[in-house]
Amino acid sequence: MITKNAILDAFNFRHACKLFDADKKIPQTDLDFILEAGRLSPSSMGLEHWKFIVVQTPQLKQALQLACADQPQIGSSSDVIAILARKADLQPASSYVKAQFERLQLTPEQTAQLHQFYRELISDTDLIAWSIAQCHIAAANMMTAAAAIGIDSCPIGAFAPDQVRALLQIDDAQYAVALVLPLGYRKHPQPPKHRLPFSEVVEFR
């Protein structure tokens, strides 16, 4: 069993790395481990709102960097994970939602109730914002998993969505770009981590 200190060490190791060592590449087994942490992440109603596109070619990374406010952590990274949020798949009548609910092996009555609950849920929900929020859960887990094995990351939300979609050939009807996540090994020492004290962010009642 992993220790509590080991988990906290990973959180303390993780920071928004602004420049990676471009000469150091992440082993495929480690990259697969990070992606698996994302795949296994929790999501609202178990709908797994995400899709991951891994960008590895230098030319595409450089083009992606320009679409992300020319931030150097994109081009210097070993790999970039573009995290996409499902859109059309989340419509109540979609075959995707039907398949996701059917795998729960509920009774027909329970399945019908679940579909009704889902229809009522999303009627008052911004579907794309909800989907993107679920993708952030997967991103957080991937960053923590990466940190646990000594790999750095930097979540990037400052990007031109239309440009990223065009570069990665993403169907706008199917997916929104939730986050761009470069991974690699830090070029410079980690700066001090600044967080509010425990007493300011935790309240027991």
C-alpha positions as CSV (number, residue, x, y, z in Angstrom):
1,M,0.0,0.0,0.0
2,I,1.3,3.4,-1.0
3,T,2.1,5.7,2.0
4,K,0.3,9.0,2.8
5,N,3.7,10.7,2.6
6,A,4.4,9.3,-0.8
7,I,1.1,10.7,-2.1
8,L,1.8,14.1,-0.6
9,D,5.3,14.0,-2.1
10,A,3.7,13.7,-5.5
11,F,1.5,16.7,-4.9
12,N,4.4,18.7,-3.7
13,F,6.5,17.6,-6.7
14,R,3.9,18.7,-9.2
15,H,4.0,22.2,-10.4
16,A,3.2,24.1,-13.6
17,C,6.4,23.4,-15.4
18,K,7.1,26.3,-17.7
19,L,10.0,24.8,-19.6
20,F,10.9,21.1,-20.2
21,D,14.2,19.5,-21.1
22,A,13.6,18.9,-24.8
23,D,16.3,16.2,-24.9
24,K,14.6,13.9,-22.4
25,K,11.7,11.7,-23.6
26,I,9.1,9.9,-21.5
27,P,9.3,6.1,-21.8
28,Q,6.2,4.7,-23.5
29,T,5.4,2.5,-20.5
30,D,5.4,5.7,-18.3
31,L,3.2,7.5,-20.8
32,D,0.8,4.7,-20.9
33,F,0.6,4.7,-17.1
34,I,-0.3,8.4,-17.0
35,L,-2.9,7.9,-19.7
36,E,-4.4,4.9,-17.8
37,A,-4.7,7.2,-14.7
38,G,-6.8,9.4,-16.9
39,R,-8.9,6.6,-18.3
40,L,-9.7,5.2,-14.8
41,S,-10.7,8.6,-13.5
42,P,-14.2,9.2,-12.0
43,S,-16.8,11.1,-14.0
44,S,-20.4,12.3,-13.4
45,M,-22.8,9.4,-14.0
46,G,-19.8,7.3,-15.2
47,L,-20.1,8.8,-18.7
48,E,-16.3,9.1,-19.2
49,H,-16.6,12.5,-20.9
50,W,-13.1,12.5,-22.3
51,K,-10.9,11.5,-25.2
52,F,-7.2,11.9,-25.2
53,I,-5.1,12.8,-28.2
54,V,-1.3,12.4,-27.7
55,V,0.8,14.7,-29.8
56,Q,4.4,13.6,-30.2
57,T,5.7,14.8,-33.6
58,P,8.0,18.0,-33.2
59,Q,6.2,19.7,-36.1
60,L,2.8,19.3,-34.7
61,K,4.0,20.3,-31.2
62,Q,5.4,23.5,-32.6
63,A,2.2,24.3,-34.5
64,L,0.3,23.6,-31.3
65,Q,2.5,25.9,-29.3
66,L,1.6,28.8,-31.6
67,A,-2.1,28.0,-31.0
68,C,-1.4,28.0,-27.2
69,A,-0.2,31.6,-27.0
70,D,3.3,30.5,-28.0
71,Q,4.0,29.0,-24.6
72,P,7.4,27.2,-24.7
73,Q,6.3,24.3,-22.5
74,I,4.4,22.9,-25.5
75,G,7.4,22.7,-27.9
76,S,9.9,21.6,-25.3
77,S,7.7,18.8,-23.9
78,S,8.2,15.1,-24.5
79,D,4.5,14.6,-25.2
80,V,1.3,16.7,-25.2
81,I,-2.0,15.3,-24.3
82,A,-5.0,17.2,-25.8
83,I,-8.0,16.4,-23.6
84,L,-11.2,16.5,-25.5
85,A,-14.7,16.8,-23.9
86,R,-17.5,14.9,-25.5
87,K,-20.4,16.9,-26.9
88,A,-22.8,15.0,-29.2
89,D,-22.2,11.8,-27.4
90,L,-23.8,13.2,-24.2
91,Q,-27.2,14.0,-25.8
92,P,-29.8,11.8,-24.0
93,A,-30.8,9.9,-27.1
94,S,-27.2,9.1,-28.2
95,S,-26.0,5.6,-28.7
96,Y,-23.1,6.4,-26.4
97,V,-25.3,7.3,-23.4
98,K,-27.4,4.2,-24.1
99,A,-24.3,2.0,-24.1
100,Q,-22.8,3.5,-21.0
101,F,-26.0,3.0,-19.1
102,E,-26.6,-0.6,-20.4
103,R,-23.3,-1.8,-19.2
104,L,-24.5,-1.2,-15.6
105,Q,-26.8,-4.2,-16.1
106,L,-29.7,-2.6,-14.4
107,T,-33.3,-3.8,-14.6
108,P,-35.4,-2.3,-17.5
109,E,-37.3,-0.2,-15.0
110,Q,-34.0,1.0,-13.3
111,T,-32.6,1.8,-16.8
112,A,-35.7,3.8,-17.7
113,Q,-35.5,5.7,-14.4
114,L,-31.8,6.5,-15.1
115,H,-32.5,7.8,-18.5
116,Q,-35.3,10.0,-17.1
117,F,-33.0,11.3,-14.4
118,Y,-30.3,12.1,-17.0
119,R,-32.8,14.0,-19.2
120,E,-33.9,16.1,-16.3
121,L,-30.3,16.6,-15.2
122,I,-29.0,18.0,-18.4
123,S,-32.0,20.1,-19.2
124,D,-30.7,22.6,-16.6
125,T,-27.0,22.0,-17.3
126,D,-24.6,23.7,-19.7
127,L,-23.6,20.4,-21.4
128,I,-20.2,21.5,-22.7
129,A,-19.2,23.2,-19.5
130,W,-20.2,20.1,-17.6
131,S,-18.3,17.8,-19.9
132,I,-15.1,20.0,-19.7
133,A,-15.4,20.0,-15.9
134,Q,-15.3,16.2,-15.9
135,C,-12.2,16.3,-18.1
136,H,-10.4,18.4,-15.5
137,I,-10.8,15.5,-13.1
138,A,-9.0,13.2,-15.5
139,A,-6.3,15.9,-16.1
140,A,-5.7,16.3,-12.3
141,N,-5.3,12.5,-11.9
142,M,-2.9,12.3,-14.9
143,M,-0.8,15.1,-13.4
144,T,-0.6,13.5,-10.0
145,A,0.2,10.1,-11.6
146,A,3.0,11.8,-13.6
147,A,4.4,13.5,-10.5
148,A,4.4,10.2,-8.6
149,I,6.9,8.8,-11.1
150,G,9.0,12.0,-11.5
151,I,7.4,13.4,-14.6
152,D,6.4,17.1,-14.8
153,S,3.4,18.7,-16.4
154,C,1.7,22.0,-17.1
155,P,-2.1,22.3,-17.6
156,I,-2.8,24.9,-20.3
157,G,-6.2,26.5,-20.7
158,A,-4.9,29.5,-22.7
159,F,-5.3,28.4,-26.3
160,A,-7.2,29.3,-29.5
161,P,-9.9,26.5,-29.7
162,D,-10.5,26.9,-33.4
163,Q,-6.8,26.6,-34.2
164,V,-6.3,23.6,-31.9
165,R,-9.3,21.8,-33.4
166,A,-8.0,22.5,-36.9
167,L,-4.5,21.2,-36.1
168,L,-5.8,18.0,-34.5
169,Q,-8.6,17.6,-37.0
170,I,-11.3,17.5,-34.3
171,D,-14.9,17.5,-35.3
172,D,-16.5,20.5,-33.5
173,A,-19.8,18.8,-33.3
174,Q,-18.3,15.9,-31.4
175,Y,-15.8,17.4,-29.1
176,A,-14.7,20.6,-27.3
177,V,-11.0,21.1,-26.4
178,A,-11.0,21.0,-22.6
179,L,-7.3,21.3,-21.8
180,V,-3.8,21.0,-23.3
181,L,-1.4,19.1,-21.1
182,P,2.3,19.0,-22.0
183,L,4.4,16.4,-20.1
184,G,8.2,16.1,-19.7
185,Y,11.1,16.6,-17.4
186,R,11.8,20.1,-15.9
187,K,14.6,22.1,-17.4
188,H,15.1,24.3,-14.3
189,P,14.6,23.7,-10.5
190,Q,11.1,23.8,-9.2
191,P,10.1,27.3,-7.8
192,P,8.6,27.5,-4.3
193,K,5.0,26.3,-4.1
194,H,2.5,28.8,-2.7
195,R,-0.7,27.6,-1.1
196,L,-3.1,29.0,1.4
197,P,-2.7,27.4,4.9
198,F,-4.9,24.4,5.7
199,S,-6.8,26.5,8.3
200,E,-7.9,28.9,5.6
201,V,-9.3,26.4,3.1
202,V,-10.7,23.8,5.5
203,E,-13.7,24.2,7.8
204,F,-15.2,21.5,9.9
205,R,-18.8,21.7,11.0
